[in-house]
Amino acid sequence: MIMQPAVIALFIGSIIVSYMVLYAAWYGVSILRNWDLQDGSELQLSLERKTYLISTIMSYAFGFQLLSLFLFIFTADKLSSLFVGAMCAAGTLNVNGFGYPTILLKIFNFLLGGVWLILNYTDNRAVDYPLIKTKYLLLLIITPFIFAEMFTQGAYFLNLKANIITSCCGSLFSPESTGIGASLTALPGIPMKILFCAVMTITLMSGLYFFLKSRALAGLFFSIMTLVTFAVSIAALISFISLYFYELPTHHCPFCILQKEYHYIGYLIYSTLLGGVVAGTGVGMLIPFRYIESLYEIVPRIQKLLTLMTLILYLIFAVITICAMLFTDFRLEGY
């Protein structure tokens, strides 16, 4: 294990978050089995007091979970100088077999944690906690993934050995290579541009329609489109968008844009994408609860706020990428 402050912080932070989630899940089981707001028993009163504590604990735990994704990427990028062949986080993550599974789990948990915070925020706005069992059921679903992330990240850090020879991003994200990254780089540029523009336009228009009309079906469609847009945008980033930032026709790395040479623009790009998909998914998650009496006025208001957040974040992402393609001398034609 390489003893760097960021590595130690991530390692210890992951253990603490897992313990906090396990503690909350333990009481979550009791809440799922025994919660009854009409019951005045000592057990019910104890659960009501506990839920305040657990909500606060989970807000901090998932808050750290969201930040740890970017800290992990930043750390992987900084460690690249220790490994022969690595030029950025792509090479560092390839040092052993746990790097890429860890970042995928972190992205997945980022999404789940963000949705849980939205549910918790909505539930706390109502006087009768109508979503308390739903959010604790979701917490029980999240818990194994948090532990999987802790073990995978721990295995990754513990198996980091300095001076290991690894592959650079140029070979990992190359059409001649194998794997998902290589497949994404081989996607044809012009069809991907059309798909990216079409999906982004549909998402923004459907979000604007839902914001104005607030119809449930439109909200569900918008929520699904935010997930589709997220997946297509990541593929487009590797396929053709990254080429405009590097001004190189063969460099598809999704991590080099996080470096100083590119003004750390990657952090803004990924923040807008991840923030947008969490807020957009939250819109869809809240749709079944629009008709609960105590949430009748609360949910539409929160959904509008989440929709506005998604529209702004995705619009920022679209503007950044379109400007990168327009305001450069680099051109991709007939590709």
Buried (B, 14 or more C-beta within 10 A) or exposed (E): EBEBEBBEEBBEBBEEBBEBBEBBBEBBEBBBEEBEEEEEEEEBEEBBEBBEEBBEBBBEBBEBBBEBBBBBBBBBBBBBEBBEBBBBBBBBBBBBEBBBBBBEBBBBBBBBBBBBBBBBBBBBBBEEBBBBBBBBBBBBEBBEBBBBBBBBBBBBBEBBEEEBEBBBBBBBBBEEBEEEBBBBBBBEBEEBBEBBEEBBEBBBEBBBBBBEEBEBEBBBBBBBBBBBBBEBBBBBBBBBBBBBBBEBEEBBBBBBBBBEEBEEBBBBBBBBBBBBBBBBBBBBBBBEBBEBEBBEEBBBEBBBBBBBBBBBBBBBBBEBBBEBBEEEEEEEEEE
